[in-house]
Amino acid sequence: MGEFDGKVVLITGAARGQGRSHAVALAREGAGVALLDIANGERTHPPARVATAEDLAETLRMVEATGATALALPCDVRDETQVQQAVQKSAEVFGGLDFVIANAGILAKYQQSWDIPSEDWRASLETNLTGQWLTLKYAIPHLIERGPGSAIIMVSSGAGIDAFPFGSDYCAAKHGVIGLGLTLANELGPYGIRLNMLVPGAQDTPMIDASAEANGFDRQVLVDQLKGLDLLGAGAMRPEEGTTPAVLWLLSDRAKWVHGTVQVIDGGLNAKVQLTGAGNEVS
């Protein structure tokens, strides 16, 4: 018996990275999983390579290998029609939805705020913020139909609770996720539907590769820059060690009174105080 036997979860950005890790872990606990991702391998604006059909197929294989039922649907969260159809298809195939993880996102080129091309700005907001709103716009009615006990996780970022120089498009979108999530938590409480926001620290996922490529440097350069930034020496964490355990807890009955919170999983990165000057060295 798994903790999520008989439950159904819809995950956006499920083809790789954190979405894949969450999908496999939930499947091992008995959940049926609807896997949504853009899955066309093209470059987007901001200019970064996204998941491929092969990525989505591999996640489907990994989920099905656990014995769970899965459905893989190509879906661009910026496209309202695609989102509506994918959510409806998922609910029809599984007979409803219990959980939603709004995870799809993109981080690409670092640019001064006044140099960001308008198309990059719009696409970043559309993917990282509007895509979450669209997903929940069409999923929430199914959760309400399911009744109290359903739950939502919206994935923000450290850039959603702090400044992120040279990434103001991403930062604005991820701050927006927090604002949208807090508002929805107030609206959904009367229905008994819980919503929490996840703030990951640096994650060792294909987003690092895409960001490095978009900015013209080797991924290891970016990984090395992340070392020593947090308080526990986590650096770039693997999702299965970082955010996935938090996701399983937030969706479980063990967190049944946890609602409207911002869950930071970053090894103390946001809490770290940067000390400079003589006398501040630790001996």
C-alpha positions as CSV (number, residue, x, y, z in Angstrom):
1,M,0.0,0.0,0.0
2,G,1.4,3.4,-1.0
3,E,0.6,6.7,0.7
4,F,-1.1,8.0,-2.4
5,D,-3.0,4.9,-3.6
6,G,-6.0,5.9,-5.6
7,K,-4.9,9.5,-5.9
8,V,-4.3,11.4,-9.2
9,V,-1.7,14.1,-9.6
10,L,-1.2,16.4,-12.6
11,I,2.3,17.8,-13.0
12,T,3.5,20.4,-15.5
13,G,7.1,20.5,-16.6
14,A,7.1,16.8,-15.9
15,A,9.5,15.6,-18.7
16,R,12.7,16.2,-16.7
17,G,14.3,17.7,-13.7
18,Q,12.1,18.4,-10.6
19,G,8.9,17.4,-12.4
20,R,10.3,14.0,-13.3
21,S,11.6,13.4,-9.8
22,H,8.2,14.3,-8.3
23,A,6.3,12.1,-10.8
24,V,8.4,9.0,-10.1
25,A,8.3,9.4,-6.3
26,L,4.5,9.9,-6.3
27,A,4.1,6.9,-8.6
28,R,6.1,4.7,-6.2
29,E,3.6,5.7,-3.6
30,G,0.7,4.6,-5.7
31,A,-0.5,7.8,-7.4
32,G,-1.7,7.9,-11.0
33,V,0.3,10.6,-12.8
34,A,-0.6,13.0,-15.7
35,L,2.6,14.2,-17.2
36,L,2.5,17.6,-19.1
37,D,5.4,19.3,-20.8
38,I,6.1,21.3,-23.9
39,A,8.2,18.4,-25.3
40,N,9.2,19.9,-28.6
41,G,12.9,20.5,-28.0
42,E,12.8,23.9,-29.6
43,R,14.5,27.1,-28.3
44,T,12.1,29.5,-26.7
45,H,12.1,33.1,-25.7
46,P,14.0,33.6,-23.5
47,P,16.4,31.5,-25.6
48,A,16.8,28.2,-23.9
49,R,16.2,24.7,-25.1
50,V,13.2,23.0,-23.6
51,A,12.2,19.4,-23.1
52,T,11.9,17.0,-26.0
53,A,9.4,14.3,-26.8
54,E,12.1,11.8,-25.8
55,D,12.4,13.4,-22.4
56,L,8.7,13.1,-21.9
57,A,8.7,9.5,-23.1
58,E,11.5,8.6,-20.7
59,T,9.6,10.0,-17.7
60,L,6.5,8.0,-18.8
61,R,8.7,4.9,-18.9
62,M,10.1,5.6,-15.5
63,V,6.7,6.2,-14.0
64,E,5.1,3.1,-15.6
65,A,8.1,1.0,-14.3
66,T,6.9,1.6,-10.8
67,G,3.6,-0.1,-11.7
68,A,1.6,3.2,-11.6
69,T,-0.8,4.4,-14.3
70,A,0.5,7.4,-16.3
71,L,-0.6,9.6,-19.1
72,A,1.9,11.8,-21.1
73,L,0.6,14.8,-22.8
74,P,2.6,17.4,-24.8
75,C,1.4,20.8,-23.6
76,D,2.8,24.3,-23.8
77,V,1.6,26.1,-20.6
78,R,1.6,29.4,-22.5
79,D,-1.1,28.2,-24.8
80,E,-4.5,28.3,-23.1
81,T,-6.2,25.9,-25.5
82,Q,-3.5,23.3,-25.0
83,V,-3.7,23.7,-21.2
84,Q,-7.5,23.4,-21.2
85,Q,-7.4,20.3,-23.4
86,A,-4.6,18.6,-21.5
87,V,-6.3,19.1,-18.1
88,Q,-9.6,17.9,-19.4
89,K,-8.0,14.9,-21.0
90,S,-6.2,14.0,-17.7
91,A,-9.4,14.3,-15.7
92,E,-11.3,12.2,-18.2
93,V,-8.7,9.4,-18.3
94,F,-8.2,9.2,-14.5
95,G,-11.8,10.1,-13.5
96,G,-10.8,13.2,-11.7
97,L,-7.8,15.0,-10.2
98,D,-6.6,15.2,-6.5
99,F,-3.4,17.1,-6.7
100,V,-1.7,19.6,-9.0
101,I,2.0,20.5,-9.1
102,A,2.4,23.7,-11.2
103,N,6.1,23.2,-11.9
104,A,6.8,24.3,-15.5
105,G,9.4,27.1,-15.8
106,I,12.3,28.4,-17.7
107,L,15.4,30.4,-16.8
108,A,17.6,31.5,-19.6
109,K,19.7,34.6,-20.5
110,Y,21.1,36.9,-17.9
111,Q,20.5,40.5,-19.0
112,Q,20.3,44.0,-17.6
113,S,16.6,44.9,-17.0
114,W,16.7,47.6,-19.6
115,D,18.3,45.4,-22.2
116,I,15.7,42.5,-22.1
117,P,14.0,42.2,-25.4
118,S,10.2,42.6,-25.1
119,E,9.6,39.1,-26.5
120,D,11.9,37.6,-23.9
121,W,10.1,39.5,-21.1
122,R,6.7,38.4,-22.3
123,A,7.7,34.8,-22.8
124,S,9.3,34.5,-19.3
125,L,6.1,35.9,-17.7
126,E,3.9,33.7,-19.8
127,T,5.8,30.5,-18.9
128,N,6.7,31.1,-15.3
129,L,3.6,32.9,-14.1
130,T,0.7,32.9,-16.6
131,G,1.3,29.2,-17.3
132,Q,0.7,28.4,-13.6
133,W,-2.4,30.5,-13.6
134,L,-3.8,28.8,-16.7
135,T,-3.0,25.4,-15.3
136,L,-4.9,26.1,-12.1
137,K,-7.7,28.0,-13.9
138,Y,-8.7,24.7,-15.6
139,A,-7.6,22.3,-12.9
140,I,-9.2,23.9,-9.9
141,P,-12.8,23.1,-10.9
142,H,-11.8,19.4,-11.0
143,L,-10.3,19.7,-7.5
144,I,-13.4,21.3,-6.2
145,E,-15.5,18.5,-7.7
146,R,-13.2,16.0,-6.0
147,G,-14.0,17.7,-2.7
148,P,-12.0,18.6,0.5
149,G,-8.5,17.0,0.7
150,S,-7.2,18.0,-2.6
151,A,-4.0,20.0,-2.7
152,I,-1.9,22.2,-5.0
153,I,1.8,23.0,-5.0
154,M,3.0,26.1,-7.0
155,V,6.7,26.1,-7.7
156,S,8.4,29.5,-7.2
157,S,12.1,30.1,-6.7
158,G,14.6,31.9,-4.5
159,A,14.1,34.6,-7.1
160,G,10.5,34.8,-5.9
161,I,11.4,35.9,-2.4
162,D,14.6,37.9,-3.0
163,A,16.2,40.1,-5.7
164,F,17.8,38.4,-8.8
165,P,20.0,40.9,-10.6
166,F,20.2,40.3,-14.4
167,G,17.1,38.2,-14.3
168,S,14.3,40.6,-13.6
169,D,11.9,38.9,-15.9
170,Y,12.3,35.6,-14.1
171,C,12.3,37.4,-10.7
172,A,9.1,39.3,-11.4
173,A,7.4,36.1,-12.6
174,K,8.4,34.1,-9.6
175,H,7.4,36.9,-7.2
176,G,4.1,36.8,-9.0
177,V,3.8,33.1,-8.3
178,I,3.9,33.9,-4.5
179,G,1.3,36.6,-4.8
180,L,-1.0,34.4,-6.9
181,G,-0.6,31.5,-4.6
182,L,-1.4,33.5,-1.4
183,T,-4.5,34.9,-3.1
184,L,-5.6,31.4,-4.3
185,A,-5.0,30.0,-0.8
186,N,-7.6,32.4,0.6
187,E,-10.1,31.6,-2.2
188,L,-9.6,27.8,-1.9
189,G,-9.7,27.5,1.9
190,P,-13.5,27.3,2.1
191,Y,-13.4,24.4,-0.3
192,G,-11.0,22.4,1.9
193,I,-8.3,22.6,-0.9
194,R,-4.8,23.3,0.4
195,L,-2.3,25.3,-1.6
196,N,1.4,25.8,-0.7
197,M,4.3,27.4,-2.6
198,L,7.6,25.8,-3.0
199,V,10.8,27.8,-3.1
200,P,13.7,25.6,-4.3
201,G,17.3,26.6,-3.9
202,A,19.7,25.7,-6.7
203,Q,18.7,22.5,-8.4
204,D,20.9,20.3,-10.5
205,T,18.5,19.9,-13.4
206,P,18.5,20.5,-17.1
207,M,17.6,24.1,-16.4
208,I,21.3,24.6,-15.5
209,D,22.4,23.2,-18.8
210,A,19.8,25.4,-20.7
211,S,20.9,28.5,-18.8
212,A,24.6,27.8,-19.3
213,E,24.0,27.3,-23.1
214,A,21.9,30.4,-23.4
215,N,24.6,32.5,-21.7
216,G,27.5,30.9,-23.6
217,F,29.4,29.1,-20.8
218,D,30.0,25.6,-19.6
219,R,27.5,24.2,-17.1
220,Q,30.3,23.4,-14.7
221,V,31.0,27.1,-14.5
222,L,27.5,27.7,-13.3
223,V,27.6,24.7,-10.9
224,D,30.8,25.9,-9.4
225,Q,29.3,29.4,-8.8
226,L,26.6,27.8,-6.7
227,K,29.0,26.1,-4.3
228,G,29.3,27.8,-1.0
229,L,26.3,30.1,-1.5
230,D,24.1,28.3,1.1
231,L,24.7,27.5,4.8
232,L,24.8,23.7,4.6
233,G,27.1,23.2,1.6
234,A,24.3,21.9,-0.6
235,G,25.3,23.7,-3.8
236,A,23.2,22.5,-6.6
237,M,20.9,19.9,-5.0
238,R,19.4,16.9,-6.7
239,P,15.6,17.2,-6.6
240,E,15.2,13.7,-5.2
241,E,17.2,14.8,-2.2
242,G,15.8,18.4,-2.0
243,T,12.4,19.3,-3.2
244,T,10.8,15.9,-3.9
245,P,10.6,14.9,-0.2
246,A,9.0,18.2,0.6
247,V,6.4,17.7,-2.2
248,L,5.4,14.3,-0.9
249,W,5.0,15.7,2.6
250,L,3.0,18.8,1.4
251,L,0.5,16.6,-0.6
252,S,0.1,14.1,2.2
253,D,-2.4,14.0,5.1
254,R,0.6,14.6,7.4
255,A,0.5,18.2,6.2
256,K,-3.3,18.5,6.4
257,W,-3.2,21.8,8.3
258,V,-0.4,23.3,6.2
259,H,-2.0,25.8,3.9
260,G,-0.9,29.1,2.3
261,T,2.7,28.7,3.3
262,V,6.0,29.4,1.4
263,Q,8.2,26.4,1.9
264,V,11.9,27.2,1.3
265,I,14.2,24.3,0.5
266,D,17.5,25.9,-0.2
267,G,20.0,24.7,2.4
268,G,19.8,28.1,4.1
269,L,20.8,30.2,1.1
270,N,18.1,32.8,1.7
271,A,18.9,33.0,5.4
272,K,22.6,33.4,4.9
273,V,24.2,36.7,6.1
274,Q,27.0,37.9,4.0
275,L,29.7,39.2,6.3
276,T,32.5,41.4,5.0
277,G,35.4,43.3,6.5
278,A,38.0,42.6,9.2
279,G,37.0,40.7,12.3
280,N,34.2,38.7,10.6
281,E,36.3,35.7,9.8
282,V,35.3,32.4,11.5
283,S,38.4,30.9,13.3
